[in-house]
Amino acid sequence: MSKDFEIVVEGEFPGDPEQMWDAITQNTAAWLFPTDDMPGVDLVSERPTHHVNRMEEPDGWFNQLEQVIEPRPGGHSFLRWVHSGVIQDDWDNQYDSASKHTLFYLHTLSEYLEHFAGRSAVYADVQGPEASGGPEGFETLRSALGLTPTSAVGETVTVALPGVPAGTASVDWNAEHFIGLRTADGLYRFFGRNAFGAVVGLTVHRFGDIGSAGLPEDWKTWLDALYG
C-alpha cells in the first residue's frame, strides 16, 4: 500500500552558498548521481538560497527534493534538505534504506565541498552480481578494501582498485551498510544494499583530466571477480 514519506536532514557544510548551490544543481555527478535525465520540474529556483525540484505522476505518486541554504561564518553554509514522496510497498524497509542513503549522500556532498569544490567528475555506478546480495555480501567487500567494521574514519588503507593510482586512500565513512574512501583524485562510495533486498553496489566520482573509457566495465569486472 502506498504511503507518503518525508526525510529531513539539517547541518553545516563546508563551502559558501554559491558553492553549495552549484553542487546541488549542476555538479550532482560529483557526489550524488546524474540527474539531468530525470523529468523533474523546478518549482522554486532562487539562487543561492532555495531550490525545489518535483517529479509527479497522474496517480498521485511524487518525488520532491527541497534545499534551503543559509550562509554561515568562515565560508560555510547551513543546509536544510527535505526529501518527500511516496513509497509504494515495503514502506518500513524502503524508508529505512532511503534515510540511511540520504545521510551517506550528504556526507559525500560535504567531502566534495571540502576537497573538490567546483570540479566536475567522471561518474560510474556499478552493481555487483547476484551473489553479492547474500547476508555476508557487504562484509566480503569491506574485507577486500582492507577494512574491518571497526576501522576508524581518518585511517589510511593501501588501495589496489580499477583505475586508481597505486597508493593510499583515506577512510571517510565506515558504517554498517556504507563505506567511503577518498583519494587525491576521487571519491569512492560502497553500498551494502544487500541489507535492503538488493545487491552490493558502488559509485565512482573521479576528478581531473581523465576519460571515462573502461571505467564502469573495469569496476564491474572487479566486483564480479570478488564474488566469483
Residue pairs with C-beta under 8 A, 6 or more apart in sequence:
1 89
1 91
2 60
2 61
2 86
2 87
2 88
2 89
3 86
3 87
3 91
4 84
4 85
4 86
4 87
5 84
5 85
5 86
5 87
5 91
5 95
5 98
6 82
6 83
6 84
7 81
7 82
7 83
7 84
7 95
7 98
7 99
7 102
8 80
8 81
8 82
9 79
9 80
9 81
9 102
9 103
9 106
10 78
10 79
10 80
10 81
11 78
11 79
11 106
12 72
12 76
12 77
12 78
12 79
13 20
13 76
13 77
13 78
13 79
13 109
13 110
13 113
14 75
14 76
14 110
14 113
14 114
14 117
15 23
15 75
15 76
15 77
15 113
15 114
15 117
16 71
16 75
16 76
16 77
17 48
17 49
17 69
17 70
17 71
17 77
18 47
18 48
19 77
19 113
19 117
19 118
20 48
20 69
20 77
20 79
20 113
21 47
21 48
21 51
21 69
22 118
23 30
23 31
23 109
23 112
23 113
23 117
24 51
24 67
24 109
25 45
25 51
27 112
27 118
27 119
27 120
27 121
28 34
28 35
29 120
29 121
29 122
29 123
29 205
30 112
30 116
30 119
30 120
30 121
30 123
30 187
30 205
30 207
31 105
31 108
31 109
31 111
31 112
31 121
31 187
31 205
32 105
32 108
32 109
33 123
33 125
33 203
34 123
38 55
39 55
40 53
40 54
40 55
40 63
40 65
41 53
41 54
41 55
42 51
42 52
42 53
43 52
43 53
43 54
44 50
44 51
44 52
44 66
45 51
45 52
48 69
49 68
49 69
49 70
50 66
50 67
50 68
50 69
51 65
51 66
51 67
51 69
52 64
52 65
52 66
52 67
53 64
53 65
54 62
54 63
54 64
54 65
55 62
55 63
55 64
56 62
56 63
60 86
61 85
61 86
61 88
62 84
62 85
62 86
63 83
63 84
63 85
63 86
64 82
64 83
64 84
64 85
65 81
65 82
65 83
66 80
66 81
66 82
66 84
67 79
67 80
67 81
67 82
68 79
68 80
68 82
69 77
69 78
69 79
70 77
70 78
71 77
71 78
72 78
79 106
81 102
81 106
83 98
83 102
87 94
87 95
87 98
90 197
93 196
93 197
94 196
96 196
97 193
97 195
97 196
100 177
100 178
101 191
104 173
104 175
104 178
104 180
104 189
104 191
107 172
107 173
107 180
108 180
108 187
108 189
108 205
111 172
111 180
111 182
111 187
112 187
112 205
115 182
116 187
116 207
119 207
119 208
120 207
121 187
121 205
121 206
121 207
122 204
122 205
122 206
122 207
122 210
122 211
122 212
122 215
123 203
123 204
123 205
123 206
124 203
124 204
124 212
124 215
124 216
124 219
125 201
125 202
125 203
125 216
126 201
126 202
126 203
126 204
126 216
126 219
126 220
126 223
127 198
127 199
127 200
127 201
127 223
128 137
128 141
128 199
128 200
128 201
128 202
128 223
128 224
128 226
128 227
129 199
129 223
129 224
129 227
129 228
130 199
131 137
131 227
131 228
132 138
132 140
132 141
132 194
132 199
132 200
132 223
132 226
132 227
133 194
133 197
133 198
133 199
133 200
134 194
135 194
137 192
137 194
137 199
137 200
137 227
138 177
138 190
138 192
138 194
138 195
138 200
139 149
140 200
140 226
140 227
141 179
141 190
141 192
141 200
141 226
142 148
142 149
142 179
142 190
144 226
145 157
145 159
145 179
145 181
145 190
146 157
146 158
146 159
147 157
147 171
147 174
147 179
149 174
149 176
151 157
151 171
151 174
152 171
152 174
153 171
153 172
153 173
153 174
154 170
154 171
155 170
155 171
156 168
156 169
156 170
156 171
157 168
157 169
157 171
157 181
158 167
158 168
159 166
159 167
159 168
159 169
159 181
159 183
160 166
161 188
161 222
162 215
162 218
162 219
162 221
162 222
163 204
163 206
163 210
163 214
163 215
163 218
163 219
164 183
164 186
164 188
165 183
165 184
165 185
167 183
167 184
168 183
169 181
169 182
169 183
169 188
170 181
170 182
170 183
171 179
171 180
171 181
172 180
172 181
172 182
173 179
173 180
174 180
176 192
176 195
177 191
177 192
177 193
177 195
177 196
178 189
178 190
178 191
178 192
179 189
179 190
180 187
180 188
180 189
180 190
181 187
181 188
181 190
182 188
185 206
185 207
185 208
185 210
186 204
186 205
186 206
186 207
187 204
187 205
188 202
188 203
188 204
188 205
189 202
189 203
189 204
189 205
190 200
190 201
190 202
191 200
191 201
191 202
191 203
192 200
193 199
193 200
193 201
194 200
200 223
200 227
202 219
202 223
204 215
204 219
206 215
